[in-house]
Amino acid sequence: MKLNSVVFKLGATILFLQLIILIPLGYVILQLILNYSVNQTETQLIRLSENYATQVEDLESPENMQLLEHLTTMTDTSAAILDQNGDTVLQTNWNDDITEEILENPQIQQLESGETIVEEYNFNGSNYLKVAQPITNQNGTQGSVVLFSSFGLISNSIHNIIVLVVLASLGAVILAIGFTIFISKKLGSPLIAMEKVTKQISEQKDFSLRVDYKANDEIGSLAQAINHLSETLERYQTNRNEFFSNITHELKTPLTYVKGYANAVRHEIYQSKEERDEFLEIIEDESDHISNLMDDLTDMSKIEEGKIDLNKENLHMNQLAKEILKRSHFKAADKGLKLHLSVPDHDVVLKADRSRIDQILTNLVENAVRYTETGQITLKIRDLSSDVWIEVIDTGIGIKQEDVPYLFERFYRVDKSRSRANGGTGLGLAIVKHLVEMHEGTIKIDSQFNEGTTFSLRFPK
């Protein structure tokens, strides 16, 4: 495992957090146990010394020795009885290492005043707890009883407890390490898988790869984002390949016509002046087709790069619609088609970019003329409370339902041969859709094959 890997960093972080919790917690537990043991020992010695002091009537009585020996044996302590002057009267279970002087003068005075002495001290490297209790009768204080308990006994108990706590801590650390490894791998493995997929996508350009991880968390959301990005890149690559293929075809075909007929005119391969004029007309038409294609490509590029700015103004839609139909009149008349305008009696005003709305409607009307052989084309405008509705209705060849979802894709043609003959570039509807959406509008298609097509547009005022 690499030290700079996310799994190692995550695992080290989790383990560090666990240890900074376990170590202080273990220390606090040990201190609590130590304080409890010392307090318990102190309380026990005070109680024993009080009980003994109340039972002693005569310091010289032999029963005192038996009682004291029984007491020290039961409690594993050392004891001494002192007279009023602090001199030793009795000792039992005594160890000379306990102390050279059992009580000091200030302590003897404290005992004479009825106080109990509790003291921790160190002698010859050993820690002891000393408790002294005055022995009193009706004549006053006649001596004192002093009990000693070595902290060595407490230390042994504490040592045993420490060993248990350390073992438990080691077990907790081992469990923490195992838990950390499991969690870090559980959390890190999806990230590693994402890294591999993104590297393969970047280096191998294989956009079909996906991250196989699903969860309702941030990592799952990241996996979905990577998959979505991969799908987008795959779709972009497909569209890019199709675009280059289509644009090559769209340019190659008219250029072939131009080159062929130009060569025929140059070498006078024609039968008459009329045929020569026909060749020149074809060259002109194909040149117009290339020019239109370049214009459409320029518009499409600007739209997709967000380089088109809308200069919105108040448009008088009734007048604009009349101008559009007037421009299309000659093409419609050549095919015997009627152009019909349906507008409200009042002037319809829409705040939009004039040149782009003109481009949208001109494209749709000319498209209708191009694909309609008999009947009429209707441009209808409706003024609603918050929207302006525009419809372009034709009685043309119509569109099959399976083709409708793809009409706004670049270079998509329902009938390629017919579209080519009619001079379409395959970009018009894609541009129309983008321009409509730039105006925060919507566009819908309702078409019946061999009956006609209706384009419905809605623009917010």
FENMOKA-V881154 format. One record per pair of residues at least 6 apart in sequence whose C-alpha atoms are under 6 Angstrom apart, sorted by sequence separation. I is the first residue (numbers start at 1). GAP is how many residues later the second one is. If there is no record, write none. Layout:
BEGIN
I:GAP / I:GAP
END
This chain:
BEGIN
72:6 / 82:6 / 121:6 / 135:6 / 136:6 / 201:6 / 214:6 / 270:6 / 302:6 / 382:6 / 447:6 / 81:7 / 82:7 / 121:7 / 135:7 / 382:7 / 446:7 / 81:8 / 120:8 / 135:8 / 381:8 / 446:8 / 81:9 / 120:9 / 135:9 / 381:9 / 445:9 / 80:10 / 119:10 / 134:10 / 380:10 / 445:10 / 80:11 / 119:11 / 133:11 / 380:11 / 444:11 / 79:12 / 118:12 / 133:12 / 379:12 / 444:12 / 79:13 / 118:13 / 132:13 / 379:13 / 443:13 / 117:14 / 132:14 / 378:14 / 412:14 / 443:14 / 78:15 / 117:15 / 131:15 / 378:15 / 411:15 / 442:15 / 78:16 / 116:16 / 131:16 / 377:16 / 411:16 / 442:16 / 116:17 / 130:17 / 210:17 / 377:17 / 410:17 / 441:17 / 130:18 / 261:18 / 441:18 / 129:19 / 129:20 / 375:20 / 410:20 / 128:21 / 408:21 / 409:21 / 128:22 / 408:22 / 69:23 / 111:23 / 128:23 / 207:23 / 127:24 / 372:24 / 258:25 / 371:25 / 368:26 / 207:27 / 112:29 / 317:31 / 254:32 / 316:32 / 316:33 / 315:34 / 315:35 / 314:36 / 315:36 / 314:37 / 332:37 / 339:37 / 341:37 / 343:37 / 313:38 / 337:38 / 338:38 / 339:38 / 340:38 / 341:38 / 342:38 / 343:38 / 312:39 / 313:39 / 337:39 / 339:39 / 341:39 / 312:40 / 312:41 / 311:42 / 310:43 / 399:48 / 398:49 / 400:49 / 398:50 / 399:50 / 398:51 / 398:52 / 397:53 / 398:53 / 398:54 / 397:55 / 398:55 / 395:56 / 396:56 / 395:57 / 84:58 / 394:58 / 84:59 / 394:59 / 83:60 / 393:60 / 82:61 / 393:61 / 82:62 / 392:62 / 81:63 / 392:63 / 81:64 / 391:64 / 80:65 / 391:65 / 80:66 / 390:66 / 79:67 / 390:67 / 79:68 / 389:68 / 78:69 / 389:69 / 78:70 / 388:70 / 77:71 / 388:71 / 77:72 / 360:72 / 387:72 / 387:73 / 387:74 / 386:75 / 53:82 / 49:84 / 351:110 / 350:111 / 293:132 / 11:169 / 11:173 / 10:174 / 7:177 / 7:181
END
